[in-house]
Amino acid sequence: MSGFIKKAVLGLGIAALAAASHAQETLKIGVLGGMTGPGAPWGLAIDGGVRVATEEINASGGLKVAGKTYKVEIVSYDDHYKAADAVTAVNRLIDQDKVQFIIGPIGSASLLAIKPITEKSKVVLLSNTYTTEALNAETRYMFRVLPTTNEYDAQLIGWLKQNRPAIKRVAVISPNDATGWSTQKGKKRAYEAAGYEIADAKFFERSQNDFRTILAGILAKRVDLIELDVVPPAQAGLVIRQAREMGYKGPFTKFGGNNVAETVKSAGADNAEGTLVYFSADPASDAYAKLSKAYAKYHPNAMDDFAFYFYDAAKLLFGAIQKAGTTTDTDAVVKAIEATKSYDGIQGKIVWGGKDTYGIDHQIATPAYLGVIENGKGKVVTKFDAR
């Protein structure tokens, strides 16, 4: 082999090594949530929000961490809103997919089942779930990346007290599981603290579609308001429709887990008219339109505004990984998240707190919006800043 050819081959080898050193590596992020069944709009919101944020980071050239560039890959599993399926999925994410960062789940039963696994495995878990049992002083690797009813109920119910003085007697309807048990307890406490009488409180099974028996008992109590708590959006619409058919003419509130399009689809626009709801973002905003358009590339349903939380959670996670300078040392990433006291998200200013309530500042607070359904659409009435 001539000296020229040897030099050429050597040059090609060096170039190949240089190219390999700059090639993108892959960082897997797990996504877990109920993506089928009544709670599907919420689980799909997790998946869609994370995928939009991931698409943006990959389109910008990838996630740059300590001199390396990573292509972010989403590994997503449906837990069917069941604890056993969540455990199966999280074990697969950790043991087979080698994931060290998971976003989700949304069901309280699922979270309580998998948290001991993720904590033991030192896997960073950015979750939802409304149960007060999700966080405590011993929590290390889990962060709750959206406000629960515990964070915003007092603001929304305080507005109701001031602006709807005729309402005195309230009924609350909640799912019969860990989520509903926790949120109904909090709802009753918040309404009673505002001076309302809880005339009735009912639980229902998540597979239920006929609410007439429950409603007959509620309506016999002559309630002024029916609070739909964390009833899944489509089922909330059925409750509204069936209550109207049974002669109820009073207002509804849905202060937890909304998808106006799904609720109106089940209830009918006329029946849902005037229902007061909680929003995580303004449906009329440019940010909402932008995220909704990007979300539509991944899922055909009308975007649930929970997608905002998980879009921001993914962005926050990417920033913490970059700040920590590692994709493997989850302790360092936890410290980086904890050090980020506030974060400018798509929703506005996001802050960490929760120590007074849960024993640790792993609870996020964001702006909250009180809205109303008018002509089949959600409209913001007022905004409350994060606190």
N, C-alpha and C positions, 0 to 999 in steps of 0.2 A: 504494500500500500504506500503510495507516494506521501511525502510530507504534507503536500497541499490537502490531500484527501483526509489524512489523519487530523489535520487542523480543523477541516470543515466538519468532520464527524464530532470532534471534541467540542467545537463551537455549538453544534446542534444539541449535544448532550447538556451543555451548560444552559442553553436557552430553554431546553425542556425542563430542567430542574428549576430554573427561575420562574417559568410559567406555572409549574406545579406548586411552588411556594406561595404564589399569589392566587391560586385557584380557590374558589369558594368552598368552604366546608358547610356542613348542614347542622342546624340547630333545630331539634324537634321540640315543639310545644304541644302539650296535650290539651284537648278540649273535651269536657264531659258535661252532659246535660240531658234532660228529657226532651227528645226531639220528635217524638211521636206521642199521640194521645192528647188529652185536654190541655196539658201544659206545654205543648209543642211550641207555641209562639215565643215562650220564654227561653226554652232550650235552643231554638234556632237563632234567637237573638244573641246568645253567647257565641255560638259558632260563627254567625255572620259578622258580628262586631269584631271578633278576633281576626277573621279572614281578611276583612277590609284593611285593618291596621297592618297585617302581615303583607298584604299585597303592596301597600305603600312603602314599607321598609325594603322589600325586595326590589321594587321598581327604582328605588333610590340608589341601588348598587349593593344592597345587603346590609346586614348588621355588623358594624365594625367594632371589634372587641380586641384590645391589646395587640394591635398589629395584624390581626386576622379578620377576614371577611366571611360572614356566615349567611347562607341562604336559609331563611326560616321556613320550616315545614310544619304544617298543622296535622296532628293525628287526632281525629275526632271520634268519640264513641257516644252512642245513645244509651242512657241508663234507664230509659222508660219510666223515669220518676220512681224507681224502685231501689231500695237499699242494696238488695242482693246483687242486682245487675250493676250497680255502681261499684261495689266491691270487686266484682269480676273485671270490670273495665279498668279500674285503677291498678289492680295487680298486673293486668296486661300492659298498661302504659309504662309501669315501672320496670317490670321484669323482662318483657319482650321488646317493647319499643324503646327502652332505656331513656325515658323521659324524666327530667328533673324539675320541670315547671308545668303546672297544670292550671288551667283556667276553667272554673265551674266547680261543682255542679250548682243547680238552682234549688233542688229539693232538700229540705232540712233533714229528712230521714237518710237521704243519700250522703249528705255531708257528715252527719254524726257517725255513719258507718265507716266512711273512708278516712276521716281525720286521724284516727290512731295509726293507720297505715302510713299516711303521708308524713306525719310527724316523726314516726320511728325511722322512716327512710330518708328523712331530711329533704323532702320534696317540697318546693315552694308551691303553695296552693292559694290562688286568688279566686275566692268563692263568692257566691251570693248567699242564699238561705236567710230566712228571717228569724229563726229560733235564737233566743237569747243564750242558749247553751252552746252556740257555735264558738264563742270566744270566752277565754278566761285568762287569768294571770299566768297560767302555765303554757299558754299557746306560744309557739315559737315560729313555725314556718307558714302558718295560715294567716291571710289577710282577707277581710270582708270588703269587697270593692264596690259596694253600693250601700246607700243608707237604707235601713229597715224602717218599718212602720214605727218602731220605737224612736227613731231619730226625727221623723217629720209629722207624726200624728198630732202632737200638741199644736203645731202651727196651723195645720189644716182644720182641725176641730175648733181651734180658737177663732179662726175666720168664720166658720159655720155659726158659732155661738153669737158672734157679733152681727152677722148679716142675715141670719135666718131665725129670728127670735121666736117664731111660732112653734118651732120644733122642741118638744119636751121628752117624748118617749121614743127610745131607739131599740131596734132589733138588729142583731149581728148574725150573719151567716158565714161559716168558715169550713174549710175542708177538714175531714176527720183524720188528721195525721199530725206528725210532729210540727209541720209548718203551721197548720190551723190552730193547734192547741196553744202554741206560743203567741201567734198574732192575735187570736181572739182574746186571750188574757190581757194583752197590751191594749187592744182596742177598748175593751170594757173599762179598764183602768183610766184611759185617756178621756173617754166620754164622761165617765163619772166625775173625774177631776174637773171637767168643764161645767158640771152641774146638771148633766143629763141623767135621766132614769133609764137603766137598761131593762126594758120590759120583757125581752126574750133574747136568748142566744142559742143558736142551733148549729149542729155539725152535719155534714153530708159526706157520702162516699164519693171518691173522685170518678167513679164509673157512672154515677147517677145522672139521669137526664130529666126525670120527673120530680119536680120540687113541690108539687101541689099539697102533699100531706104536711110538709114542713111549713109551707106558706099558710095553710089553714090555721095552724096553731098560732103563727105570728099575727095574722090578721085579726084573730079573735081577741088579741091583746090590745087592739086599737092603737097601733104604733103610728108615730108621726114620720118616721124615717126608717128605711132599711139600709144598713151598712153591709156591703158585699165583700169587704175585707180582701183576702187573697184568693177569692173564687176565680178559677181560670176564666179568661175573657169570654169564650164561647158559652160556657156554663152560666156566667153572670148574665149574659144576654137571655138565656132561657129562663132564669129566675125572674128577670124583669118582664119578659113576655107573659109568663104564666101568672105573675102577680097582677099584671094589668087585666088579664082575662078574668081573674077572680074578683075584679072590682077595686083593687088598690089604686088610689089616685095620688098618693103621696110621693115624695122625692126618694131617690136612691143616692147613696154615696159609694164610691169604689176607690177607697184610699189604700190601694196596694195592688201592684201588678196589673197594669192596664194594657189593652190593645183595643183602642176604640173601634177600629174597623171590624174586628172579630166580634166584639160585643154588639155592635149595631147590626151586623149580619144576622145574629141569632135573635136579637130582640125586636128588630124592626126600628127604623129611624123614629117613627112617631112615639113608640113606647119608650125608647131610650132618651128622648128629648129632655133636657134639663138635668140629666144625671151628672153629679159632681165627681170629678176624677182627679187622681194624682198623676202628674207627668214628671219625667226626669228631664225633659227638654221641651222647648216650644215647637209644636208641630208646624207653625208658620215660619220658622226661622230658616235662613239659608243653610245652616249647619244640618238641620233635620233633612232638608231636601237633598243635600249632598250625600249624607250617609245613607239615606233611603235608596238613592239611585245606585250607589256602590253595592249596597246589600242585595239589591235585586239581581245582581250577577250570580249570586250564590243560592238564593232561596226565592221561591215564587210568591210566598205569602206577604201580606202587608207587614212591614217591619214593626216590631214591637220596640218601644223606646228604651227597653232594657239594653238594646244594642249599643247605646251610648256608653253605658257603664263598662262594657267589655271591650269596646274599642279603646276607651281611655285606659283600661286596665292593661291591655296588651302594650300600649305605648309606654305606660309607666314601667312595665316589666322590662321592655327593651332598654329604656333609659337606665334602669337600675343595673342591668347586666353590663352595659357599657361603663357605667360609673364604677362598678366593682372590678371591672377588667377581667372577668372570668365567666365562662359558661358552665363551669363544673363545681365551683365552690359556692354552694347554696347559702352557707352561713354569711359569706361576704355579700351576696345579693340581698339577703334579708337586712343586713346592716345598711345597705345602700337605700333600700325602700324606707326603712325607719328614719333615715337621715333626711329624706325628702319630706319635709313637714307640710309643704303645699305644692300643688302642681296645676299648671294651667292646661285644662283639658278642653275638649270640644264643647262640654257643657258649661264651662266657666271655671272659676277657681275651686279646686278640690283640696280638702285639708284632711289630715289624719287626726283622729281623736279616739275617745272611747274608754280611756282609763278609769274615769269615775264610774262608768256603768259596767264595764266588762273586766276591768283590772289590767287592761293593756291598750295602748294606742294603735291597735290594728283595725280600727273601724273608720271607714271613709265617710266624709260628709261632703255633700254636693248641694248646689242650688236645688230647690224644690218648687214645682209649679202646681198651683191649683187650677184645674180646668173644668170646663163644662161641655157636654155634648149638645151641639146645636146643628139642626139640619143634617144629622148623621155624621158630623165631623167634630173633632176635638178643638176647643178654643181655650187659650189661656185666659184666666181671670186675674190672677196675681202671682207674683214670684216671691219666694223666700230665699234669702242668701244662705249659704252654708254656714253652719254654726257648730 
